[in-house]
Amino acid sequence: MIKPELLNGANLAFIGDAYYELYIRKYLIDKQITNQNLLHKLAVKYVSAKGHNKIVIGLMDQFTEAELVIFKRGRNHSSGANRKKLSEYLSSSGFEAVIGYLYLTKQEERLHQLIDKAIRIIEEENE
């Protein structure tokens, strides 16, 4: 297995995106939400670039130095994407990179701590 430290930001974001989305989907199912349309609508609030940008704003001062380095690596990777809201997309990639790095380095307690904070940020905004 490749060392997570050697992966670029896009690779870390790739795995982080998948892990985070699965975590959110399970979280919503655990809340006993079964309507597919509602599940999708709610999930988008947590997993969209817009949602990730809000999360990053709320978490930025809580990242460790190492997490901040990973965030910047993910944020700065060249995606070649031409997006309307590039800053949100880049911020989202940075967040996903942190999640991916924590997952691959098996820092499960910290990983779940950040994701639980991310969930609270989104839910507090939607109250």
Residue pairs with C-beta under 8 A, 6 or more apart in sequence:
4 12
4 100
4 101
4 104
4 105
7 100
7 104
8 73
8 77
9 70
9 73
9 74
9 75
9 76
9 77
9 93
9 94
9 97
10 74
10 77
10 79
10 93
11 100
12 70
12 73
12 74
12 96
12 97
12 98
12 100
12 101
12 104
13 74
13 77
13 93
13 94
13 96
13 97
13 100
14 96
14 100
15 100
15 103
15 104
16 74
16 95
16 96
16 97
16 98
16 99
16 100
16 101
16 103
17 47
17 96
17 99
17 100
19 99
19 100
19 103
20 47
20 96
20 99
20 115
20 118
21 43
21 47
23 115
24 43
24 46
24 47
24 119
25 39
25 43
27 119
28 39
28 42
28 43
29 39
33 39
33 42
44 51
45 51
45 122
45 126
46 118
46 119
46 122
48 92
49 83
49 85
49 88
49 89
49 91
49 92
50 85
50 88
51 122
52 88
52 91
52 92
52 95
52 96
53 87
53 88
53 91
53 92
54 121
54 122
54 125
55 95
55 118
55 121
55 122
56 71
56 91
56 92
56 94
56 95
58 117
58 118
58 121
59 95
59 114
59 117
59 118
59 121
62 114
62 117
63 71
63 98
67 98
67 101
67 102
70 94
70 97
70 98
70 101
71 94
71 95
71 97
71 98
72 94
73 94
73 97
74 93
74 94
74 95
74 96
74 97
74 98
74 100
75 90
75 91
75 93
75 94
75 97
76 90
76 94
77 93
77 97
79 89
79 93
81 89
83 89
95 118
98 114
99 111
99 114
99 115
102 108
102 110
102 111
102 114
103 111
